[in-house]
Amino acid sequence: MAAIAKKIVILVLILAVPGFLYYLLTAKGKNRYKPLAIYGQKIVAKTGHQFHGKYIPDTIYHQLPAFKLTAQDGKPVSDSTFKGKIMVTGFFYTHCPAVCSTINRNMSYLVDTYRKNKMVYFTSITVDPQRDSVSVLKKYADSFKPASNRWLFLTGDTTSIYSLARQGFLVNAIKESDDDFIYSDNLVLIDSEKRIRGYYKGANTNDINRLTDEIKVLIAEELRKVDKPLY
């Protein structure tokens, strides 16, 4: 009961944040919760459930596949690292033009904003793992003086990273030459069930503000699962 009460208090505090009010719809004089969309392919399952006496087929949503990468501290990171967590992910490479720095500065802002919330993780995945070794990523990561150890800069083999980008996060990642890459400038919001819940231009201030609010929406959604541990 104490854990449930704690979650209710935290949920109330989240709802009190002005920016979050945008996501409350008014209908017949009452505020109603507006959930975020779920992106990717959806498959109608053979199973279902009853709701208000009506049978509703279950839906199987697109999820991130299993993956294994390495963080800037040399430690292995996999999809299980983020089990039960919310994650914001972007793609970059350390020697790219200014746009990567802008995106990662915005990511740094998000990391600082949610530095006290152990439910939220941030990952920046290099699209040039041949150059971006663990030591290179460590130096690059330290330049941002991250406010939390939950911001992970990840590398691995090229095949795994490109496959994860295209088939998992559903974004572009292509190497055209040694110094030229086509990759998405989107930040991707992932929920605790490894589903994609939003795309945001990483260098766009309005999108970053929207992402800041929609992380709160997703936290609230997680806290509504009262039988789930907070951390």
C-alpha positions, 0 to 999 in steps of 0.5 A: 500500500505504501508503494502505491501511495508513493506512486500516486503522490509522484503522479500528482506532482507530475500532473502539476507541471504546467507543460504537462497540462497540454496532454490533458484533454477536456471532455464533458467537464473532466480532464482525461489522459491522452496517451502517446502513440505507438509507432511501427507495424501493428499485428492483430493477435489471435488472442483477445480480452473482454472490455465492458462485455465486448471482446477486443483482439490483442495487438502485437506492437513493434518492439526493439529487437535484442541487441548487444553494444558497448558503453563508453566505460567499456561495459557491455550494454544490451536491451536487458539493461533497459528492462522496465525503463524509459529510454531516449536514443539518438544516433551520431558520430564524434567527428561529424559536423556541428549538427551532432554537437547540437543534438547532443547538447540538447540531449545533455539538457534532457539528461540534466532535467531527468538526472534524479529520475532512475526510470529514464535512460539516454543513449547516443549510438555512433554510426561510425564504430570503426573510428568511435572506439570505447576510448574515443567515446569516453573522451567525447562523453566527458566533454559534455560533463553529463549530469547522470551516469544514465547517459550511455554512449554506445558502440559495436560492430557496424552490421549490428548498429545499422540493423538496430537503427533500421529494423529496431528504431526504424530510422536511417543509418547508412555509410556513404564514405569514410567521412560521410554518413546518412543517419537520422537526426531524430531522438526516439522515445522508447517505453518500458515494453521496448515500443517506439512512442515518439520521434523528435528532431534533435536540433529543434528546440520546439521538438526538444520541449515536446520531448521533455513533456512527453517523457513526463507523459510516459512516466505517468503511464508507467506509474499508472501500472500500480503493480509495477515497481517504481525503479 
